[in-house]
Amino acid sequence: MGELRPAGQWQADMEMTVNLTEIRERALAIMPEASAIAMHHFRLAAGGWEKGPGQIVTEADITIDRLLRSHLQRPGEAWLSEETADDGSRLALPTCWVVDPIDGTRSFAEGTPEFSICIGYMIRNRPVFGLVVNPASGETFEATLGQGARLNGGLLAPLGDVDVEKPRIAASRGEVKKRPLAWLAPEATWTMLGSLALKLVFVAARRFDAYVTLRRTNDWDIAAADIILQEAGIEMVNPSGERIRYDNERPSHQGLIAAPRLLRQRLVERIAGTFPAR
């Protein structure tokens, strides 16, 4: 596990070592080229291949991953990506890029415009910058620690502590096919779509009231969206209600809930004893 530091000490360390404005500019500068590559392959509808059971990869994933790494990573910065083997350096180095070159690859390969390119940056295992772009829709979600969350440059007002009696909840198509989720919130309207990161930032943008999954997710799926949610006033937790951590030896998590506090607590209570955190 990574070292836990007092919040003030962590903030001081960050200010001394990292220029987040430069980090943001670096990510934004390469995104148009990455998006162009994604749309070129998307229009070809060339499909992909399985790299493991249920795991699809396309030529766009590989090409964009290489492009992003060559442009973003500097000496002393760790790199964690879905398309790059985890060398463990993220646990030893103070800063790390966390990237998913195509999130929602199955939708992408099927020609469905529900995918995104995700770039996150962490300091001492905490997301401090996130960029989630859907090249097909032209929407850009981003956030920098302490500077708010934005959609296409416009500030997303932080969500207050509101309760939602009949919530709109986003979920994954593949998961719903295998596991009914309506028991968690039978009063809710459930919507299935691709790209985990898009579902999360749609919660930040109030298009949904919550996102729920009980299956395993990975750091590269969620780190960029996590800081966007935080800056929009929404916390992401595991099914036990604990804040997501990024200092695990295995960069994955069993289940996620992103929602305003009262709704989040209600969902956690319904899961309690049924789906313990791992």
N, C-alpha and C positions, 0 to 999 in steps of 0.2 A: 504494500500500500504506500502511496505517496505521503509525504509529511503534511500534517495539517498545521497551518499557521494562523495566528490571530488575524482577523480581517484587516486591521490597520497595518500590520507588518506585510501582509500579502499585497495590499494596495501600494505601499511604499516600494516594495521590490519591483512591482510592475512598472511604476512610473520611472524608476531608475534604469530599467533595462530595455523597455519596449516602447516604440513610437507607434501607437495604434493608428494614427493618421496615415503613416507610411504603409502599415499592414493593409489598411483598407484600400489605399490607392493601388497597391500591388495587385490585390484581388480584383478590383474593378477594372484595371487596365487589361487583364487577360481574358475577362469574361466574354467580351464580344467575339473574340476568336474561338473560344471554346463553344459558345452558342452557335456560331456559324457551322462548326464541325458537326455538332449535334443535329442541326436542322438539315444539313446535307445528307447525313445517313438516315435521318427520320423520313425524308421525302423519298429516299430509295426503297424504304420498307424492306430492307434486306434481311431482317430477322437476326437471330443470333444463335448461340450454341450453349449447351449446358456445361458449366464448369464443376458442377456438383449436383446432387439431388435437389431439384426445384430451383436451382440457381442459374439464371440466364446471364450471359455476357455477350456483348456485341463489339464490333470493331470500334464503334464510337467510344465505348467505355475505355478501351485500351489507349486509343489515340488521345483522348482528352486527358486521361490520367497522366500520360507522359508529358503533354503540353503543360499542364498545371504544375507538375513537379519541377520541370525545368525553369519555369518562370517564377514560382513562388518561393521555393525552399532556398534558404541561405545556410552557410556553415553555422552549426550550433543549434539549428532548428530540427526537431524530429518531424517525421512524416508518417501519417497513418491514413491509409486509403483502402477502399474495398478491393482495388485491383493491385495492391502492393502487399507483399508479405510483411507482417508486423515483426520488426526486429527488436522490439522491446525498448528502443531508445527513448520513447515517449515517457517512460517511467523514470528515466535518469536525467533527461534534459529539461530545462525549465520551460521551454516553449515548444509547441507542436502544431503543425497544420493537420487538420482532419478533413478529408475530402471524399466525396462520393461523386465521381465524374458523371454518372447517370443514375440518379435515384428514381426507381420506378422502371427498371430496365424491361420488365415484361410488357408493360404498357407501351414503352418506346418501341420494342421489337414488333408489337402488334399494330403499330400505327395509331395508337391512342394518345392524344396530346396531354397526358397526365404524367409528366416526368419533370425532373429538375436537375440542375447542376448545383452541388452544395460545396461551399468552401467555409470551413470554420478555423478559428485560431484559438489555441488555449495557452494560458500561462499557469504553470503549476497545477495542471489538470483541471482548470476551470475555463469554460468558454468565455471569451472576451470580445470576439468579433464573429459575425456570421453573415453569410451571403447565400441566398437561395434564389435561383433564377429558373423560371420556366421559359425556355427559348420559344416554345410554340405559342405562348400567349403574350410574350413580351413583358411579363411581370417580374419585377425585381424586389425581393424582400431583403432587408439588411438591418443590422443593428451593431452598434459598438457600445461597449460597457459604459453606462452612465450618460449616453447620448440619445437614448430612445430608439424605438423601432420604426422603420420606414417602409413604405410601399411606393415604388417608383418616385422616390424623393419626398413624398408627403408623410408627415409624422402620423404614426398610429397612436391615438390617445390611449394611455394606460387604462386597462379595464379595472373598474372598481370591484369591491367585494360584494358582488350581486348573486342572488340565487336565481335559478332557472327552473321553473316547475316542469316545463315541457321542452327539454333541451334538444338541440340539433347536434347529433354526434356523428363524427366521421369514423369510418372503419375501413379495413382492407378487404377487397373482394375475395382474395384467396383465403383469408382467415375465416370470413363469414361462411364460405362454402364448406369449410371443414368443422367449424365450431360455432353454434348459435351464440350470439352475444346479447340478444334482446332481453334475456333474463336480468341483465345488469341494470337496465333502465327501460322497462316496458312502456313507460310514459313518453319515451323519447322518439324522435324521428331519426332513423339511422340512414346514412348515406355512404355508399361504398365507392371508392375511387383509388387510383394508383398513386405512387410516390408518397412514402411516409413523411418526408420533409414537407411536401406541399400540404398535406393534411394538418401538420403542426402549425405552419405559418398561416394557414387559413383560419385556425383558431385565434391566432394573434390578431388577424384582420377581422375577427368577429363574423366570419362567414359560417363558422360552426361554433358551438358552445363548448365542445370537448372533442378530444380524440382519445380512443381507448384501444389498446391491444393487449392480449394475453400471451402473445408469442414472443420469441426472442428477437431482439433488435440489436444493432451494433452502433458503436460510437459514431461511425461515419454517416449513419442514417440520421442522427439526431443532434449532433453537437452544434452545427451551424444554426439549426432551427431553435435550439435551446436558448441561446442568448437573445434571439428575436422574441421568443415567448417571454423571457424574463423582463426585457425592456418594455414589453407590452403589458406587464403586470400579471403574468400568468406563470405559475410554477408547474414543472413537470416532475412527476414522482413515479416510483414503482408501485405495484399493487398493494404494498404494505403501507404506502403513504410516505415513504422515505425519499428524500431528494436524490436525484440521479447523480452518481459519482463516476468520474472518468479516470480513476487511478487503479482500476482493476487489472490484474495480469491478463485476463481475457477481456477484450474490449467489447463486451456484450451485456445485455440486460434482459431479464425475463419479465416482460410486460411493462407497459407505460400507461400513464394517465396524464393528460394535459387539460386543465379546466380551471375556471375560477374556484376560489377556495371552498365555498359551501357545496357546490356541485361535486368538486373533487372529493371532499370528505364523504359525501353520500355514496359515491361510487366505491371508495376505499372500504367503507363499512359493509357494503354488499358483497365485496370480494373476500373480506376478512374470514379466515379459516377455511376458505375454499381454494384459494390460489396463493399460498405463501411465497414471499420473495425468496430468491435464491442468490 
